[in-house]
């Protein structure tokens, strides 16, 4: 919908400090935003009609350049650490004024009104002001889209200002370098300067919801995917990159609620977003048909390369970045839940890719074990995935999303434990990584077996199954799962070198214990007691 400048209340812009007089593009349609991008020479069309862009210097998030204003609202509530970096309010004001002056000097800007949270009880209205039309299209794709009637009475609660080409002076602006993402809860404003990576917009909204919803609404915010079965049973999947979160939550027998960000209320869950932001590297129609089919008119392809002399994407080309991406509205996927709301989860899956080959392929967690594993957020990167990695590298990301959590991880874990208890939820730890030995000696768990284990759990076939206790990690391991060889369920049985298994198990247990030390002051003694036994 293209709206003339007079249809956009000029007082709203003035209150923001914007006085652009030439061209304000408000609430343009995807096609109009694509045409604007082509007009300014910052994109091209793929053979399927998707818009291909380059985000410039930054092809991923820059967590060391994300700041939160430390003021009387946040000083005692934010968990200040390497991800929640404080900034004095005076520097926010300096950067804010610089961004306003910069945008006021542009011949045209793009404005979009949108919102987050599919559950109307928790809706957050957002106004996004962008220097680039493709950033505006990203906001259209990723956030929820108001109807024309809703726009008539739309009042923004938060503002996002995006200026990728504005380079900041670090000394003057209190930043680390020339780019920054700055959040002010007092001013309800997010400033994104010096970076064109669109994911900064998405994750900044996720971060503020992770602050607001748990404290103000009693809603557990989660970095997870979710789906729902024909009988209305909801399942949630947590997992870091490479664990299979997207693959395992995309099930033809179940409808997708969302692939990344959700809230858990007293009576169900809801998607924060209105779109998907999927990785493209090594994508194929056979492995990920839904994502492959979503790369069409209206989608944005980021930092991908074409085959020479064509406009056909080379999905295996990582010459710009491994982090090639596509964003598209959720309705581009056929098997979705509309609206993006489900009931209280019956099953939660923590996905980990254990490259050491010592965690069982599936195990059931008690409440305190779930809280411990949730705060730990473990997976492992393997050799070859990143330059310089020559052996498995453990990765711990609290609540499976540490860079986006303004509060202490124990807060989210406590809420998870309370909801587990209130609703009798089953939590499963699923190892999609190695078996029969560590990376380089063993082999990756077959996807068909992992799917069979998850299907059995969802069907209730494991609820009362006989289990044995892992002596190191204390996990309850089923002795039998339909469709899975019994010997695979006990990881030690799959190793020829039993002594080698014992050594690796103790080594990984030590990594868990060492990582958890930084959270010890914020958790209860029973959660601490759920640690592996050395």
C-alpha positions as CSV (number, residue, x, y, z in Angstrom):
1,X,0.0,0.0,0.0
2,X,1.6,3.3,-1.1
3,X,0.4,6.2,1.0
4,X,1.0,9.8,-0.1
5,X,3.0,11.9,2.4
6,X,-0.1,13.8,3.6
7,X,-1.6,10.5,4.7
8,X,1.2,10.1,7.2
9,X,0.6,12.4,10.2
10,X,3.4,15.0,10.0
11,X,3.2,15.6,13.7
12,X,4.3,12.0,14.3
13,X,7.5,12.7,12.3
14,X,8.1,16.0,14.1
15,X,7.8,14.3,17.5
16,X,10.5,12.0,16.3
17,X,12.7,14.9,15.2
18,X,12.3,14.1,11.5
19,X,11.6,16.8,9.0
20,X,12.3,15.1,5.7
21,X,10.3,17.1,3.1
22,X,10.8,15.5,-0.2
23,X,9.9,11.9,-0.2
24,X,8.5,9.9,2.7
25,X,7.5,6.4,1.5
26,X,5.0,5.1,4.0
27,X,3.8,1.5,4.2
28,X,4.8,0.6,0.6
29,X,3.9,-2.8,-0.8
30,X,6.7,-5.4,-1.2
31,X,6.6,-4.9,-5.0
32,X,7.1,-1.1,-4.6
33,X,10.0,-1.7,-2.1
34,X,11.6,-4.0,-4.6
35,X,11.2,-1.5,-7.4
36,X,12.7,1.3,-5.1
37,X,15.7,-1.0,-4.4
38,X,16.3,-1.6,-8.1
39,X,15.8,2.1,-8.8
40,X,18.6,3.1,-6.4
41,X,20.9,0.4,-7.8
42,X,21.2,-1.7,-4.6
43,X,19.7,-5.0,-5.7
44,X,18.8,-7.4,-8.5
45,X,16.2,-10.1,-9.1
46,X,16.9,-13.8,-9.0
47,X,15.5,-16.2,-11.6
48,X,12.6,-16.9,-9.2
49,X,11.7,-13.2,-8.6
50,X,13.3,-12.8,-5.2
51,X,15.3,-9.6,-4.4
52,X,19.0,-10.2,-4.0
53,X,21.0,-7.7,-2.0
54,X,24.4,-7.3,-0.4
55,X,24.4,-6.0,3.2
56,X,27.9,-4.6,2.8
57,X,30.7,-4.7,5.4
58,X,28.6,-6.7,7.9
59,X,27.1,-10.1,6.9
60,X,26.2,-11.1,10.4
61,X,25.3,-9.6,13.8
62,X,28.1,-7.7,15.6
63,X,27.4,-8.6,19.3
64,X,30.3,-6.6,20.6
65,X,28.7,-3.5,19.1
66,X,25.3,-4.0,20.6
67,X,24.7,-1.6,23.6
68,X,22.0,-1.1,26.2
69,X,21.6,2.3,27.8
70,X,22.3,2.0,31.5
71,X,19.9,4.2,33.3
72,X,17.5,4.0,36.3
73,X,15.3,1.5,34.4
74,X,18.0,-1.0,33.5
75,X,20.8,-0.5,36.0
76,X,19.7,-3.1,38.5
77,X,17.6,-5.3,36.2
78,X,19.9,-6.0,33.2
79,X,22.4,-8.8,33.6
80,X,25.5,-6.9,32.4
81,X,28.0,-9.1,30.6
82,X,29.8,-9.5,27.2
83,X,26.4,-9.5,25.4
84,X,24.6,-6.8,27.5
85,X,27.2,-4.0,27.2
86,X,26.2,-0.8,29.0
87,X,26.2,2.7,27.4
88,X,25.8,6.0,29.1
89,X,22.6,7.8,28.2
90,X,24.6,10.8,27.0
91,X,26.1,8.7,24.2
92,X,22.6,7.5,23.2
93,X,21.5,11.1,22.8
94,X,24.6,11.9,20.7
95,X,24.0,9.0,18.4
96,X,20.3,9.7,18.3
97,X,20.9,13.3,17.2
98,X,23.4,12.2,14.6
99,X,21.0,9.7,13.1
100,X,18.2,12.3,13.0
101,X,20.4,14.8,11.3
102,X,21.6,12.1,8.8
103,X,18.1,11.0,8.0
104,X,16.8,14.5,7.7
105,X,19.5,15.1,5.1
106,X,18.4,12.2,2.9
107,X,16.2,12.9,-0.2
108,X,13.9,10.1,0.8
109,X,13.3,7.7,3.6
110,X,11.0,4.7,4.1
111,X,8.7,4.2,7.1
112,X,6.8,1.1,8.2
113,X,4.3,0.4,11.0
114,X,4.2,-3.2,12.1
115,X,4.0,-5.2,15.3
116,X,5.4,-8.2,17.2
117,X,3.6,-10.9,19.1
118,X,0.8,-12.9,17.4
119,X,-1.2,-13.1,20.6
120,X,-3.1,-9.7,20.7
121,X,-2.9,-9.5,24.5
122,X,0.9,-8.9,24.1
123,X,1.1,-7.0,20.9
124,X,3.9,-4.5,20.6
125,X,3.5,-1.8,18.0
126,X,6.7,-0.8,16.2
127,X,7.5,2.0,13.8
128,X,10.6,1.3,11.6
129,X,12.3,4.3,9.9
130,X,14.9,3.2,7.3
131,X,17.4,4.7,5.0
132,X,17.1,1.7,2.7
133,X,14.0,0.3,1.0
134,X,15.3,-3.2,1.4
135,X,15.6,-2.8,5.2
136,X,11.9,-1.7,5.1
137,X,11.0,-4.8,3.1
138,X,12.8,-7.0,5.7
139,X,10.6,-5.4,8.4
140,X,7.5,-6.2,6.3
141,X,8.6,-9.8,5.9
142,X,9.7,-10.5,9.5
143,X,7.2,-8.6,11.7
144,X,3.5,-8.9,11.8
145,X,1.5,-6.8,9.3
146,X,-1.4,-4.5,10.5
147,X,-4.6,-4.4,8.4
148,X,-5.6,-1.1,6.8
149,X,-8.2,-0.6,9.5
150,X,-5.6,-1.2,12.2
151,X,-3.3,1.4,10.6
152,X,-6.0,4.1,11.0
153,X,-5.5,3.9,14.8
154,X,-1.9,2.7,15.0
155,X,0.1,4.2,17.8
156,X,3.8,3.1,17.9
157,X,5.1,1.9,21.2
158,X,8.7,1.5,20.0
159,X,10.8,3.1,17.3
160,X,13.6,1.6,15.2
161,X,15.9,4.0,13.3
162,X,18.1,2.3,10.7
163,X,21.0,4.1,8.8
164,X,23.5,1.6,7.4
165,X,25.6,4.2,5.6
166,X,26.1,6.4,8.7
167,X,29.5,5.9,10.1
168,X,29.9,6.8,13.8
169,X,33.0,8.4,15.4
170,X,33.7,5.9,18.3
171,X,35.4,8.5,20.5
172,X,32.5,11.0,20.2
173,X,29.8,8.4,20.3
174,X,31.1,6.0,23.0
175,X,31.1,3.0,20.7
176,X,33.7,0.4,19.9
177,X,33.9,1.2,16.2
178,X,31.9,3.0,13.5
179,X,28.8,0.8,13.8
180,X,26.4,0.2,16.7
181,X,23.0,-1.1,17.7
182,X,21.8,0.8,20.8
183,X,18.7,0.1,22.8
184,X,17.1,2.6,25.2
185,X,14.2,1.3,27.3
186,X,13.6,4.8,28.7
187,X,13.2,6.3,25.2
188,X,11.7,3.1,23.7
189,X,14.0,3.5,20.8
190,X,16.5,1.3,18.9
191,X,19.3,2.9,16.9
192,X,21.1,0.9,14.2
193,X,23.9,2.7,12.5
194,X,26.8,1.7,10.3
195,X,25.6,-1.8,9.5
196,X,23.3,-3.1,6.8
197,X,22.9,-6.5,8.2
198,X,19.1,-6.9,8.5
199,X,19.2,-9.4,11.3
200,X,20.2,-6.6,13.7
201,X,16.6,-5.3,13.3
202,X,15.0,-8.6,14.0
203,X,17.2,-9.5,17.0
204,X,17.0,-6.1,18.6
205,X,13.2,-6.4,18.9
206,X,13.6,-10.0,20.2
207,X,16.0,-8.6,22.9
208,X,13.6,-6.0,24.1
209,X,10.8,-8.6,24.3
210,X,13.1,-10.8,26.3
211,X,13.3,-7.9,28.8
212,X,9.7,-6.7,28.8
213,X,7.6,-9.9,28.6
214,X,9.1,-11.9,31.6
215,X,9.1,-8.9,33.9
216,X,5.9,-7.0,32.9
217,X,3.6,-9.8,31.6
218,X,4.8,-13.0,33.2
219,X,5.5,-14.5,29.8
220,X,8.5,-16.8,29.2
221,X,10.3,-15.5,26.0
222,X,12.0,-18.3,24.1
223,X,14.6,-18.6,21.3
224,X,13.0,-21.7,19.8
225,X,10.9,-23.2,17.0
226,X,7.4,-24.7,17.6
227,X,4.9,-26.8,15.8
228,X,1.4,-28.2,16.5
229,X,-0.2,-31.6,15.7
230,X,-3.6,-32.4,14.4
231,X,-5.0,-32.9,17.9
232,X,-3.7,-29.5,19.0
233,X,-0.6,-30.8,20.9
234,X,2.2,-28.2,20.8
235,X,5.9,-29.0,20.8
236,X,8.8,-26.7,21.3
237,X,12.4,-27.1,19.9
238,X,15.4,-25.3,21.4
239,X,18.8,-25.6,19.8
240,X,21.8,-23.7,18.6
241,X,23.0,-23.5,15.0
242,X,23.7,-26.9,13.5
243,X,21.6,-29.0,15.9
244,X,18.6,-29.5,13.5
245,X,16.1,-27.1,15.1
246,X,14.6,-26.0,11.8
247,X,14.8,-29.5,10.2
248,X,13.2,-31.3,13.1
249,X,10.4,-28.8,13.7
250,X,9.5,-28.8,10.0
251,X,7.2,-31.9,9.9
252,X,4.7,-32.6,7.2
253,X,2.4,-34.2,9.8
254,X,2.5,-31.0,12.0
255,X,1.9,-27.3,11.3
256,X,4.7,-24.8,11.9
257,X,3.9,-22.1,14.4
258,X,7.2,-20.4,14.0
259,X,10.9,-21.1,13.5
260,X,12.7,-18.8,15.9
261,X,11.0,-16.7,18.6
262,X,8.1,-17.4,20.8
263,X,6.4,-16.5,24.1
264,X,4.8,-18.9,26.6
265,X,1.8,-17.6,28.5
266,X,-0.4,-19.2,31.1
267,X,-2.6,-20.8,28.4
268,X,-0.3,-21.3,25.4
269,X,2.5,-20.1,23.2
270,X,2.6,-17.5,20.4
271,X,5.1,-16.5,17.7
272,X,6.7,-13.1,18.0
273,X,7.2,-12.8,14.3
274,X,5.4,-12.8,11.0
275,X,8.2,-14.3,8.9
276,X,11.2,-16.6,8.6
277,X,14.9,-15.8,8.3
278,X,16.5,-19.0,7.0
279,X,20.1,-19.9,6.1
280,X,20.8,-20.6,2.5
281,X,24.2,-22.2,2.5
282,X,24.1,-25.6,0.8
283,X,20.3,-25.4,0.5
284,X,18.6,-27.9,-1.8
285,X,15.1,-28.5,-2.9
286,X,15.4,-32.1,-1.7
287,X,16.5,-31.4,1.8
288,X,14.5,-28.2,2.6
289,X,11.7,-28.0,0.0
290,X,9.7,-25.4,2.0
291,X,12.6,-22.9,2.3
292,X,13.6,-23.5,-1.3
293,X,10.1,-22.8,-2.5
294,X,9.8,-19.6,-0.4
295,X,12.6,-18.0,-2.5
296,X,10.2,-16.1,-4.8
297,X,8.9,-12.6,-5.4
298,X,8.7,-10.7,-2.1
299,X,11.6,-12.6,-0.4
300,X,15.0,-11.0,0.2
301,X,18.1,-13.1,-0.5
302,X,21.2,-11.7,1.3
303,X,24.8,-12.0,0.3
304,X,24.4,-15.0,-2.0
305,X,26.2,-15.3,-5.3
306,X,24.9,-16.2,-8.7
307,X,26.3,-18.8,-11.1
308,X,28.4,-16.8,-13.6
309,X,26.4,-15.1,-16.3
310,X,23.0,-16.0,-14.7
311,X,20.7,-14.8,-12.0
312,X,20.4,-18.3,-10.5
313,X,21.6,-18.6,-6.9
314,X,24.7,-20.8,-6.2
315,X,23.7,-22.0,-2.8
316,X,27.1,-23.6,-2.2
317,X,29.0,-20.4,-2.7
318,X,30.3,-19.0,0.6
319,X,32.7,-16.5,-1.0
320,X,30.9,-13.6,0.7
321,X,29.8,-15.4,3.9
322,X,28.7,-18.7,5.2
323,X,25.7,-16.8,6.6
324,X,23.8,-16.4,3.4
325,X,20.1,-15.8,4.3
326,X,16.6,-15.4,2.9
327,X,13.7,-13.6,4.7
328,X,10.1,-14.2,3.7
329,X,6.6,-13.8,5.2
330,X,5.4,-16.9,7.1
331,X,2.5,-17.5,4.6
332,X,5.2,-18.3,2.0
333,X,5.3,-21.7,3.8
334,X,2.4,-24.0,3.1
335,X,2.0,-26.0,6.3
336,X,1.6,-23.2,8.9
337,X,-0.6,-22.6,11.8
338,X,-2.7,-19.5,11.4
339,X,-2.7,-17.4,13.5
340,X,0.7,-18.4,14.9
341,X,-0.6,-19.5,18.3
342,X,-0.7,-22.9,20.0
343,X,-1.7,-24.4,23.3
344,X,0.5,-25.1,26.3
345,X,3.5,-27.3,25.1
346,X,3.2,-31.0,26.0
347,X,6.8,-31.7,24.9
348,X,10.0,-29.7,24.8
349,X,13.1,-30.8,23.0
350,X,16.6,-29.5,23.8
351,X,18.7,-30.3,20.7
352,X,22.4,-30.6,21.0
353,X,25.0,-31.7,18.5
354,X,27.5,-33.5,20.8
355,X,30.7,-33.9,18.8
356,X,32.2,-35.9,21.6
357,X,29.7,-38.7,21.2
358,X,29.0,-39.2,24.9
359,X,25.4,-37.8,25.4
360,X,22.5,-40.3,24.7
361,X,20.5,-39.8,21.6
362,X,17.4,-39.1,23.7
363,X,16.8,-38.8,27.5
364,X,14.2,-37.4,29.7
365,X,14.9,-34.6,32.1
366,X,13.5,-33.8,35.5
367,X,12.5,-30.3,36.3
368,X,15.9,-29.3,37.8
369,X,17.8,-31.1,35.1
370,X,15.8,-29.2,32.5
371,X,16.6,-25.9,34.2
372,X,20.3,-26.9,34.4
373,X,20.5,-27.9,30.8
374,X,18.5,-24.8,29.7
375,X,20.9,-22.5,31.4
376,X,23.9,-24.4,30.0
377,X,22.6,-24.4,26.3
378,X,25.3,-26.8,25.1
379,X,26.3,-27.9,21.6
380,X,29.7,-28.4,19.9
381,X,31.2,-27.1,16.7
382,X,33.3,-29.5,14.7
383,X,36.5,-29.2,12.7
384,X,35.9,-27.7,9.3
385,X,32.9,-25.5,10.3
386,X,35.1,-22.5,11.0
387,X,38.6,-21.5,10.2
388,X,41.0,-22.5,13.0
389,X,38.9,-25.3,14.5
390,X,40.8,-28.5,14.3
391,X,38.9,-30.5,17.0
392,X,35.5,-30.3,18.5
393,X,34.9,-27.0,20.3
394,X,32.2,-26.8,23.0
395,X,29.7,-24.0,22.9
396,X,27.5,-23.0,25.8
397,X,24.8,-20.3,25.1
398,X,22.5,-19.7,28.1
399,X,18.9,-20.6,27.3
400,X,20.0,-21.3,23.8
401,X,20.1,-17.6,23.0
402,X,22.6,-15.8,25.3
403,X,23.2,-12.8,23.1
404,X,19.6,-11.8,23.3
405,X,18.9,-12.2,27.0
406,X,18.9,-8.9,29.0
407,X,18.0,-10.7,32.3
408,X,20.0,-13.2,34.2
409,X,19.5,-16.7,32.6
410,X,18.3,-18.0,35.9
411,X,15.1,-15.9,35.5
412,X,14.2,-17.6,32.3
413,X,15.1,-21.0,33.7
414,X,13.0,-20.4,36.8
415,X,10.0,-19.6,34.7
416,X,10.6,-22.7,32.6
417,X,10.6,-24.8,35.8
418,X,7.4,-23.3,37.0
419,X,5.6,-23.9,33.8
420,X,6.9,-27.5,33.6
421,X,5.4,-28.1,37.0
422,X,2.1,-26.3,36.4
423,X,1.4,-28.1,33.1
424,X,3.2,-31.5,33.5
425,X,5.4,-30.9,30.5
426,X,7.9,-33.5,29.4
427,X,11.4,-32.2,28.5
428,X,13.8,-34.3,26.4
429,X,17.5,-33.9,25.7
430,X,18.2,-35.0,22.1
431,X,21.7,-35.5,20.8
432,X,21.7,-35.1,17.0
433,X,25.5,-35.3,17.0
434,X,27.9,-38.2,17.1
435,X,27.7,-41.8,18.3
436,X,30.1,-44.7,18.3
437,X,33.0,-42.3,19.1
438,X,33.8,-38.6,18.8
439,X,33.9,-36.6,15.6
440,X,36.5,-38.2,13.4
441,X,36.0,-41.7,14.8
442,X,32.3,-42.2,15.3
443,X,29.5,-41.2,13.0
444,X,26.6,-38.7,13.0
445,X,23.3,-40.0,14.4
446,X,21.0,-40.8,11.5
447,X,18.2,-38.2,10.9
448,X,15.7,-41.1,10.5
449,X,16.5,-42.4,14.0
450,X,16.2,-38.9,15.5
451,X,12.9,-38.3,13.9
452,X,11.7,-41.7,15.2
453,X,12.7,-40.8,18.7
454,X,10.9,-37.4,18.6
455,X,7.8,-39.0,17.0
456,X,7.8,-41.6,19.8
457,X,8.0,-38.9,22.4
458,X,5.3,-36.8,20.8
459,X,3.0,-39.9,20.6
460,X,3.4,-40.5,24.3
461,X,5.2,-43.8,23.7
462,X,8.1,-42.9,26.0
463,X,6.1,-41.3,28.9
464,X,6.2,-44.5,30.9
465,X,9.0,-46.3,29.2
466,X,11.6,-48.2,31.2
467,X,14.7,-46.1,31.7
468,X,18.3,-46.4,33.0
469,X,20.2,-43.6,34.6
470,X,23.4,-42.3,33.0
471,X,26.1,-42.5,35.8
472,X,27.8,-39.2,34.8
473,X,25.0,-36.9,33.6
474,X,22.2,-38.5,35.6
475,X,19.9,-38.6,32.5
476,X,17.0,-41.0,32.2
477,X,17.6,-43.0,29.1
478,X,14.8,-45.2,27.5
479,X,15.9,-48.8,27.1
480,X,13.8,-49.1,23.9
481,X,12.3,-46.7,21.3
482,X,10.2,-47.9,18.4
483,X,12.2,-47.8,15.1
484,X,15.6,-47.3,16.8
485,X,18.2,-50.1,17.5
486,X,18.4,-50.6,21.3
487,X,22.2,-50.5,21.4
488,X,22.2,-46.9,20.0
489,X,20.3,-45.6,23.1
490,X,23.2,-46.3,25.4
491,X,26.1,-44.3,24.0
492,X,28.8,-46.3,25.9
493,X,27.6,-49.4,24.1
494,X,28.3,-47.9,20.7
495,X,32.0,-47.3,21.5
496,X,34.6,-50.1,20.9
497,X,36.9,-48.2,23.3
498,X,35.0,-48.1,26.6
499,X,37.8,-46.4,28.4
500,X,37.9,-43.8,25.8
501,X,34.2,-43.2,26.3
502,X,34.6,-42.8,30.0
503,X,37.4,-40.3,29.5
504,X,35.4,-38.2,27.1
505,X,32.3,-38.3,29.3
506,X,34.3,-37.0,32.3
507,X,35.9,-34.4,30.1
508,X,32.5,-33.1,28.8
509,X,31.1,-33.2,32.3
510,X,33.9,-31.0,33.5
511,X,33.2,-28.5,30.8
512,X,29.5,-28.3,31.9
513,X,30.6,-27.7,35.5
514,X,33.2,-25.1,34.6
515,X,30.7,-23.2,32.4
516,X,28.0,-23.2,35.1
517,X,30.2,-21.5,37.7
518,X,29.3,-18.1,36.3
519,X,25.6,-18.7,37.0
520,X,26.0,-20.3,40.4
521,X,25.1,-17.2,42.4
522,X,21.8,-16.9,40.7
523,X,20.3,-20.4,40.9
524,X,19.0,-22.6,43.6
525,X,21.0,-25.4,45.3
526,X,18.8,-28.1,43.7
527,X,19.6,-26.9,40.2
528,X,23.3,-26.8,41.1
529,X,22.9,-30.4,42.2
530,X,21.7,-31.4,38.7
531,X,25.2,-30.9,37.4
532,X,27.1,-33.9,36.0
533,X,29.0,-36.0,38.5
534,X,32.8,-35.9,38.1
